[in-house]
Amino acid sequence: MEQGVRMIALGNPEGSDKASQLIAIASSLGLKSSIVTSDPGENFESFNHGAIDWKEKMAMAHWVVNSTSMVTAGPSPAMAWSASMTFAELEGCRNVMIVDMPSDPGSISMVWGQVIEKVRQIHVLFFTSDSLHAISKLEGLDAPDFLSRVREKTLIPLVCGYSESDGCTRVAHALDNIQAQSSGESEGLRWLAGFLKALPLSGAGIEGIRAAASWE
């Protein structure tokens, strides 16, 4: 059954973005994972994103992972970012969005606006520690209540975030708020990889979510 838990992600060819880092961690945990990126020799900012066969790449995939860094990585990554979520919705895959700080912190409001436009397609929203702090300030929300408030406003099923201050990852769900200790590796991405690996096997109910959240 676990062979069906498969993950793909849009990432840059250097593997420096958070989605690519998640893929590397997921692979180390035994999850079947792959990265969609530009061909060798192509400029990632302007690669031929229209040539991506999303339907083929999403075959048997449970999760499609994106990071907000793609929004500011160039025209082609931004369009592929949007297209991947649309195709995932059509193919029955679950969309995971990692919100991280852009290289230009001043563009955080624009990046967050792009995420807000996609909330209907997102199933799991994950904030790195620095993006959680920045966007909670942007939204004028207290950090302790931020994840729950985002879930209430967006209706995204699972809103998660890693806090560097206490080394905990929190999950906001309609039925409960869950807290789990995290190793903090790669800003909580190791926890997220294990959570995504465990969740399809533990079940979508609140007990299954609690079990998946406490995998580490």
C-alpha positions as a printed NumPy array, in Angstrom:
array([[  0.   ,   0.   ,   0.   ],
       [  2.804,   2.425,   0.836],
       [  4.085,   2.181,  -2.722],
       [  1.071,   4.291,  -3.696],
       [  2.251,   7.164,  -1.486],
       [  4.261,   9.033,  -4.079],
       [  5.313,  12.663,  -4.279],
       [  6.397,  14.989,  -7.078],
       [  7.539,  18.599,  -6.796],
       [  8.342,  21.531,  -9.009],
       [ 11.865,  22.692,  -8.172],
       [ 14.884,  24.48 ,  -9.532],
       [ 17.711,  22.419, -11.082],
       [ 20.113,  23.283,  -8.236],
       [ 17.728,  21.75 ,  -5.706],
       [ 18.035,  24.775,  -3.417],
       [ 14.319,  25.528,  -3.058],
       [ 12.227,  24.163,  -0.2  ],
       [ 10.167,  21.813,  -2.396],
       [ 13.348,  20.211,  -3.745],
       [ 14.737,  19.932,  -0.225],
       [ 11.525,  18.231,   0.855],
       [ 11.845,  15.752,  -2.007],
       [ 15.397,  14.874,  -0.945],
       [ 14.28 ,  14.277,   2.651],
       [ 11.207,  12.308,   1.56 ],
       [ 13.38 ,  10.076,  -0.609],
       [ 15.663,   9.407,   2.364],
       [ 12.577,   8.328,   4.315],
       [ 11.643,   5.831,   1.618],
       [  8.969,   7.848,  -0.167],
       [  8.901,   7.533,  -3.952],
       [  9.688,  11.097,  -4.954],
       [ 10.785,  13.032,  -8.024],
       [ 11.457,  16.635,  -9.069],
       [ 10.025,  18.353, -12.135],
       [ 12.454,  20.959, -13.432],
       [ 14.069,  22.376, -16.571],
       [ 16.107,  20.23 , -18.932],
       [ 19.926,  20.375, -18.748],
       [ 21.168,  23.525, -20.459],
       [ 17.826,  25.325, -20.228],
       [ 17.512,  28.61 , -18.385],
       [ 15.148,  27.827, -15.516],
       [ 13.669,  31.327, -15.588],
       [ 12.494,  30.83 , -19.175],
       [ 12.407,  27.032, -19.65 ],
       [  9.752,  25.419, -21.839],
       [  7.196,  24.809, -19.089],
       [  4.55 ,  23.983, -21.713],
       [  6.426,  20.78 , -22.55 ],
       [  5.794,  19.311, -19.075],
       [  3.418,  16.353, -19.309],
       [  1.794,  16.882, -15.912],
       [ -0.722,  14.104, -16.459],
       [  2.039,  11.549, -16.98 ],
       [  4.135,  12.845, -14.098],
       [  1.181,  12.797, -11.717],
       [  0.237,   9.204, -12.517],
       [ -0.087,   7.371,  -9.174],
       [  1.169,  10.439,  -7.258],
       [ -0.585,  11.309,  -4.016],
       [  1.119,  14.649,  -3.333],
       [  2.186,  17.507,  -5.593],
       [  4.495,  19.892,  -3.737],
       [  5.24 ,  23.522,  -4.548],
       [  7.097,  26.263,  -2.743],
       [  6.315,  29.96 ,  -2.981],
       [  9.866,  30.669,  -4.164],
       [  8.717,  29.601,  -7.644],
       [  6.505,  32.702,  -7.842],
       [  9.575,  34.95 ,  -7.961],
       [ 11.94 ,  32.562,  -9.802],
       [ 10.985,  33.811, -13.258],
       [  8.08 ,  33.725, -15.741],
       [  8.331,  30.02 , -16.591],
       [  8.6  ,  28.697, -13.004],
       [  5.677,  30.933, -11.991],
       [  3.496,  29.593, -14.799],
       [  4.528,  25.994, -14.108],
       [  3.745,  26.603, -10.414],
       [  0.197,  27.605, -11.3  ],
       [ -0.282,  24.881, -13.929],
       [  0.872,  22.093, -11.605],
       [ -1.852,  22.901,  -9.091],
       [ -4.533,  23.038, -11.764],
       [ -3.475,  19.689, -13.212],
       [ -3.251,  18.174,  -9.731],
       [ -6.853,  19.151,  -9.104],
       [ -7.892,  17.529, -12.396],
       [ -5.843,  14.371, -11.755],
       [ -6.991,  13.888,  -8.164],
       [ -3.633,  14.673,  -6.55 ],
       [ -3.337,  16.61 ,  -3.298],
       [ -1.586,  19.965,  -3.445],
       [  0.979,  20.865,  -0.784],
       [  2.216,  24.465,  -0.588],
       [  5.369,  25.407,   1.322],
       [  5.385,  29.1  ,   2.183],
       [  8.937,  30.364,   2.602],
       [ 10.544,  33.795,   2.593],
       [ 11.426,  35.171,  -0.851],
       [ 14.971,  36.353,  -1.528],
       [ 13.515,  39.864,  -1.537],
       [ 11.58 ,  40.085,   1.75 ],
       [  9.711,  43.103,   0.391],
       [  7.852,  40.859,  -2.074],
       [  6.269,  38.74 ,   0.684],
       [  2.882,  40.453,   0.342],
       [  2.815,  39.753,  -3.416],
       [  3.831,  36.127,  -2.856],
       [  1.2  ,  35.651,  -0.163],
       [ -1.393,  37.179,  -2.48 ],
       [ -0.57 ,  34.531,  -5.078],
       [ -1.103,  31.803,  -2.493],
       [ -4.449,  33.305,  -1.454],
       [ -5.599,  33.106,  -5.076],
       [ -4.88 ,  29.344,  -5.029],
       [ -6.41 ,  28.386,  -1.673],
       [ -9.226,  26.394,  -3.269],
       [ -6.647,  24.023,  -4.763],
       [ -4.425,  23.613,  -1.679],
       [ -4.861,  20.709,   0.744],
       [ -1.819,  21.179,   2.993],
       [ -0.295,  24.6  ,   3.675],
       [  3.041,  24.674,   5.495],
       [  4.855,  27.77 ,   6.798],
       [  8.55 ,  27.881,   7.532],
       [  9.378,  29.677,  10.766],
       [ 10.423,  32.967,   9.172],
       [  7.485,  33.104,   6.767],
       [  5.058,  32.346,   9.605],
       [  6.407,  35.31 ,  11.53 ],
       [  6.375,  37.634,   8.494],
       [  2.892,  36.772,   7.284],
       [  1.34 ,  36.833,  10.75 ],
       [  2.609,  40.426,  10.978],
       [  1.35 ,  41.156,   7.46 ],
       [ -2.115,  39.842,   8.359],
       [ -2.1  ,  41.504,  11.784],
       [ -2.639,  38.184,  13.548],
       [ -0.992,  36.949,  16.724],
       [  1.468,  34.159,  16.003],
       [ -0.091,  31.681,  18.513],
       [ -3.456,  31.88 ,  16.723],
       [ -2.131,  32.443,  13.229],
       [ -2.465,  28.914,  11.815],
       [ -6.014,  28.469,  13.102],
       [ -7.071,  31.856,  11.78 ],
       [ -5.59 ,  31.131,   8.356],
       [ -7.426,  27.806,   8.245],
       [-10.696,  29.478,   9.23 ],
       [-10.29 ,  32.2  ,   6.607],
       [ -9.112,  29.988,   3.74 ],
       [-10.811,  26.651,   4.57 ],
       [ -7.6  ,  24.832,   3.621],
       [ -7.982,  21.41 ,   5.328],
       [ -4.544,  21.328,   7.009],
       [ -2.528,  24.43 ,   7.861],
       [  0.858,  23.67 ,   9.41 ],
       [  3.834,  25.674,  10.579],
       [  7.217,  25.212,  12.193],
       [  8.3  ,  27.475,  15.05 ],
       [ 12.033,  27.796,  15.552],
       [ 11.532,  29.368,  18.988],
       [ 10.225,  26.175,  20.587],
       [ 11.119,  23.54 ,  17.981],
       [  7.478,  22.554,  17.512],
       [  5.346,  22.012,  14.451],
       [  1.661,  22.79 ,  14.737],
       [ -1.252,  21.58 ,  12.645],
       [ -4.564,  23.423,  12.482],
       [ -7.55 ,  21.291,  11.467],
       [-11.279,  21.918,  11.633],
       [-11.607,  19.497,  14.567],
       [ -8.432,  20.177,  16.538],
       [ -5.093,  21.949,  16.823],
       [ -2.19 ,  19.525,  17.101],
       [  1.327,  20.18 ,  18.345],
       [  4.274,  17.909,  17.622],
       [  7.936,  18.109,  18.526],
       [ 10.197,  18.426,  15.513],
       [ 13.885,  17.904,  14.984],
       [ 13.928,  21.241,  13.226],
       [ 15.916,  19.811,  10.335],
       [ 15.59 ,  22.112,   7.315],
       [ 13.044,  24.317,   9.081],
       [ 10.695,  21.467,   9.882],
       [ 10.789,  19.916,   6.414],
       [ 11.809,  16.531,   7.81 ],
       [  8.661,  16.535,   9.927],
       [  6.583,  17.534,   6.881],
       [  8.071,  14.745,   4.746],
       [  7.217,  12.149,   7.39 ],
       [  3.758,  13.639,   7.897],
       [  3.008,  13.408,   4.174],
       [  4.322,   9.857,   4.106],
       [  2.191,   8.764,   7.056],
       [ -1.029,  10.662,   6.415],
       [ -2.455,   8.617,   3.492],
       [ -1.88 ,   5.451,   5.53 ],
       [ -3.206,   6.721,   8.862],
       [ -6.485,   8.079,   7.535],
       [ -8.031,  11.505,   7.07 ],
       [ -9.913,  11.519,  10.399],
       [ -8.588,  13.53 ,  13.309],
       [ -7.041,  10.466,  14.976],
       [ -5.206,   9.648,  11.773],
       [ -3.946,  13.217,  11.517],
       [ -2.723,  13.116,  15.124],
       [ -0.927,   9.845,  14.451],
       [  0.705,  11.168,  11.278],
       [  1.735,  14.408,  13.022],
       [  3.506,  12.506,  15.787],
       [  5.431,  10.176,  13.467],
       [  8.853,  11.63 ,  14.357]])
